[in-house]
Amino acid sequence: MQLDITITDSPSRESLDLITSGLDGFNLDAAGYADRRELAVLVTDPQTGKVLGGLTGRTSLGMLFIDLFYLPAELRGQDLGSRILAAAEDEARRRGCRSGLLYTISFQAPDFYVKQGWRVFGEIPCEPAGTRRVFFSKDLLAS
């Protein structure tokens, strides 16, 4: 059978759901369980309810994956980032996670993660020239 391969930057929700549920089914068959859950720690304005920033990721098979973490400049430097990250780690522990994984770019916040107890395990050069992706892990049970 001849199949088409399509490249897109806007996959449908149905396509994403099919891939997610397919992988969850594979994990269930291989590991005996599938526990993937989305995770978000959001900072909101209490007066408007508007989300101002936060962290997104997921937990799966005993691991916390942090995908995105953003705070606007005016909210940085107030220990808010540390509180958000700690909340994500605490929730991951409640979900049974033993470790965490994330990456950042060298011009973003690698020093922040080191201060929070995350350990660099790899770096890969990326664009723009002179920058790199910095990969971190953390033992959530040792924290």
Backbone torsions as a table, in degrees:
resi	resn	phi	psi	omega
1	MET	NA	133.2	177.3
2	GLN	-87.9	125.0	-179.9
3	LEU	-117.1	150.5	176.6
4	ASP	-92.9	144.1	171.7
5	ILE	-113.1	125.0	-176.3
6	THR	-117.1	135.7	174.6
7	ILE	-106.1	131.4	-178.9
8	THR	-147.8	152.2	172.0
9	ASP	-106.3	10.7	177.1
10	SER	-144.0	68.1	179.1
11	PRO	-66.5	150.3	178.6
12	SER	-71.2	157.4	175.6
13	ARG	-58.8	-38.5	179.7
14	GLU	-62.4	-40.7	179.0
15	SER	-64.4	-44.9	179.4
16	LEU	-63.8	-42.2	179.3
17	ASP	-64.0	-39.4	178.9
18	LEU	-62.7	-44.7	-179.7
19	ILE	-65.8	-43.7	179.4
20	THR	-62.4	-48.7	-178.4
21	SER	-68.5	-32.8	176.3
22	GLY	-64.2	-44.4	178.4
23	LEU	-67.2	-40.4	176.8
24	ASP	-59.7	-40.0	177.7
25	GLY	-65.1	-41.5	177.0
26	PHE	-61.7	-46.2	179.1
27	ASN	-61.0	-40.0	178.4
28	LEU	-60.6	-45.4	178.7
29	ASP	-64.1	-40.9	-175.2
30	ALA	-80.8	-42.6	-173.5
31	ALA	-101.5	-14.8	-177.8
32	GLY	90.1	-4.0	175.0
33	TYR	-159.7	158.7	176.5
34	ALA	-136.6	116.7	-173.7
35	ASP	-127.0	26.4	-179.4
36	ARG	-59.5	127.6	176.4
37	ARG	-140.1	137.0	174.6
38	GLU	-66.4	154.8	177.7
39	LEU	-142.6	131.3	174.4
40	ALA	-139.9	138.4	172.1
41	VAL	-120.0	110.9	-171.4
42	LEU	-109.6	141.9	172.9
43	VAL	-103.7	121.8	-177.7
44	THR	-123.4	152.2	173.7
45	ASP	-78.5	119.3	-175.8
46	PRO	-65.0	-22.8	-178.9
47	GLN	-82.9	-38.0	-176.8
48	THR	-103.5	-18.8	-175.3
49	GLY	76.7	2.7	-178.4
50	LYS	-72.5	133.8	175.2
51	VAL	-73.9	128.5	-178.6
52	LEU	-103.4	-20.9	-178.9
53	GLY	172.2	-170.1	177.6
54	GLY	145.4	-158.0	-172.8
55	LEU	-131.6	140.8	173.3
56	THR	-128.1	152.2	178.6
57	GLY	179.4	-150.3	-179.3
58	ARG	-162.2	165.0	171.1
59	THR	-121.6	145.8	-179.9
60	SER	-165.8	131.1	173.8
61	LEU	49.5	45.2	175.0
62	GLY	81.7	13.4	-178.3
63	MET	-132.8	139.9	172.5
64	LEU	-92.8	128.0	174.1
65	PHE	-113.7	119.3	175.6
66	ILE	-98.6	121.3	-176.7
67	ASP	-96.2	-52.7	-175.8
68	LEU	-136.3	143.9	179.2
69	PHE	-146.7	118.7	-177.1
70	TYR	-143.3	135.3	168.3
71	LEU	-133.2	136.6	175.5
72	PRO	-64.2	153.9	-174.4
73	ALA	-51.0	-39.3	-176.5
74	GLU	-69.6	-13.7	178.7
75	LEU	-101.9	-2.7	-179.8
76	ARG	-82.0	158.1	176.4
77	GLY	77.7	15.5	-178.8
78	GLN	-119.5	16.7	-178.7
79	ASP	71.7	5.2	-179.7
80	LEU	-66.5	-41.5	179.1
81	GLY	-60.2	-42.4	178.5
82	SER	-62.1	-40.6	-179.9
83	ARG	-67.2	-39.5	178.6
84	ILE	-64.1	-47.9	-179.2
85	LEU	-63.4	-42.3	177.8
86	ALA	-62.1	-39.2	178.3
87	ALA	-64.0	-40.6	177.9
88	ALA	-65.0	-43.5	179.1
89	GLU	-63.6	-42.3	179.0
90	ASP	-62.6	-43.7	178.7
91	GLU	-64.8	-38.9	177.8
92	ALA	-61.0	-42.9	176.9
93	ARG	-60.9	-43.0	178.2
94	ARG	-59.5	-31.3	179.8
95	ARG	-85.2	1.5	176.8
96	GLY	93.4	13.2	-179.1
97	CYS	-78.0	141.7	179.0
98	ARG	-106.3	-20.0	-178.0
99	SER	-147.5	167.1	-180.0
100	GLY	-133.4	156.9	-178.4
101	LEU	-141.7	137.1	174.5
102	LEU	-157.4	166.5	168.0
103	TYR	-138.6	155.0	175.9
104	THR	-137.3	173.9	176.8
105	ILE	-103.4	147.1	-172.9
106	SER	-55.7	-25.6	177.9
107	PHE	-90.8	1.7	178.9
108	GLN	-92.8	-100.0	-169.2
109	ALA	-139.0	41.4	-178.3
110	PRO	-60.8	-37.3	-179.9
111	ASP	-64.9	-34.5	177.2
112	PHE	-58.3	-47.7	-177.6
113	TYR	-66.7	-37.9	176.5
114	VAL	-59.8	-44.3	179.3
115	LYS	-62.8	-24.6	-179.5
116	GLN	-91.9	8.7	175.4
117	GLY	90.9	9.2	177.4
118	TRP	-83.7	148.5	-175.2
119	ARG	-115.2	130.0	176.3
120	VAL	-70.7	130.4	175.5
121	PHE	-122.7	-0.5	177.1
122	GLY	-178.3	156.9	176.4
123	GLU	-141.5	142.2	178.9
124	ILE	-132.6	127.8	176.7
125	PRO	-60.0	145.3	178.0
126	CYS	-147.0	-173.3	178.7
127	GLU	-94.5	149.1	-3.4
128	PRO	-71.5	164.3	-176.7
129	ALA	-49.1	137.3	179.0
130	GLY	91.3	-7.0	178.2
131	THR	-103.8	167.7	-179.1
132	ARG	-151.3	155.1	170.9
133	ARG	-85.0	132.4	-178.8
134	VAL	-115.6	121.9	-175.5
135	PHE	-101.3	135.2	-175.9
136	PHE	-125.3	151.4	169.3
137	SER	-135.7	161.0	177.6
138	LYS	-147.2	134.9	172.7
139	ASP	-81.5	106.7	-175.8
140	LEU	-74.8	-17.6	179.4
141	LEU	-83.5	-22.4	179.8
142	ALA	-83.9	-10.1	-176.1
143	SER	-89.2	NA	NA
